[in-house]
């Protein structure tokens, strides 16, 4: 399954502008999800490497070349990196597909979004203005946005390139120096992007990337006393650990921890428009998406019609290797495949439909056929817990109040979709849903770089994307000048 003509990154960390092996000299094998075979290695780093990266970032921030740049100059560097990502998009997409097992069309879309993050925040770098506060006579008061200092970025394996752009770009735009620890399951694209950042001209130490295992390198980064802010995307269980370490060092963190997002279809929904979106929102990236539309709530009046059409669509879905470019690829690892299959073995609802695994796909790959279950009890495990696989739970509801009750009836609150032509209902339901992002007559927005994104409750806190991300990666200093 290896694409022999792709130049893969070396098993090295980027620390203070130098590419170097882990201090221990150890490496980890990278496994291609499409065939289960090793195809590359990465540095197996530990606390020694993390400490060196934090020191390098601190030197860049405290009086180094990075801190000497103006906001406009930082923005130009981000824009230069965006252009390089566009120029190298094909190679980056092929690395991402190989590393993550996702179809090439998904990987290409990821590179478009990644470049857009750097383009957006490059343009926004000098646009976050402070304010003048009217006060007593004889005083001049301003509130100014400053970078935190050194920010830690612990990135997940499902969208490594996009997550690099989503968290690192706004942090750099604000003037922070960064230390990135990508997931050990998929991090080659992040290393390739870091090399492009060097080519774009970023000063040494502004961007540092250290690979390794989460419970070793990741734990060392989240607990390091030299970190001023943490950005984490991953499981709620690890999120608790991250927030605990942040609290010990009296620093803030942004947590994006997944969801059990509903799409609600009322009796007047446009089914022709909704159907491809409903299936796409659960099979994109093999369902390994925090905001996957994993629950579909259907009004009783259209239950039979809609589920019949969903059954038909699910029957046509095919999982295959990344190069085959079908509806979905392999799951990220054997462990993740086993976790999803355990959900399927214990499902407490009828199986309504199942897609297929391409018979031509490598037998050792980590494939799971898409499945549709229903009617699912709202209290069932399939309706309550994040599967992180191509599994859709169909749930009937009686009326608007019932739909809102079921939609809000989990521990999560990340995203939701509402399908109705009734303008009043659109607004009422959107206001009543306890989540961070609501789509009306649609779901997803092509990356949604400009749109604030984040959750409530077990989905985490803080906001990524849009101009609000700049606020997350900054702190406010109030300056009171008594001149009278």
Secondary structure, DSSP 8 states (H G I E B T S, - for coil): ---TTS----S-EEETTEEE--TT--EEEEEETTTTEEEEEEE---HHHHHHHHHHHHHHHSSSTTTTS-HHHHHHHHHHHHHHHHHTHHHHHHHHHHHH---HHHHHHHHHHHHHHHHHHHHHTTT---EE---STTEEEEEEEEE-SEEEEEE-SSSHHHHHHHHHHHHHHTT-EEEEEE-TTS-HHHHHHHHHHHHHT--TTSEEE----IIIIIHHHHT-TT-SEEEEES-HHHHHHHHHHHHHTT-EEEEE-----EEEE-TT--HHHHHHHHHHHHHGGGG--TT---EEEEEGGGHHHHHHHHHHHHTT-EE--GGGT-SB---S-HHHHHHHHHHHHT--S-EEEE-EE-TTS-TTS-----EEE-S--TTSHHHHS---SSEEEEEEESSHHHHHHHHT-SS--SEEEEE-S-HHHHHHHHHH--SSEEEES----TT-TTS-B--SGGGEES-BSTTHHHHHTEEEEEEEEE--
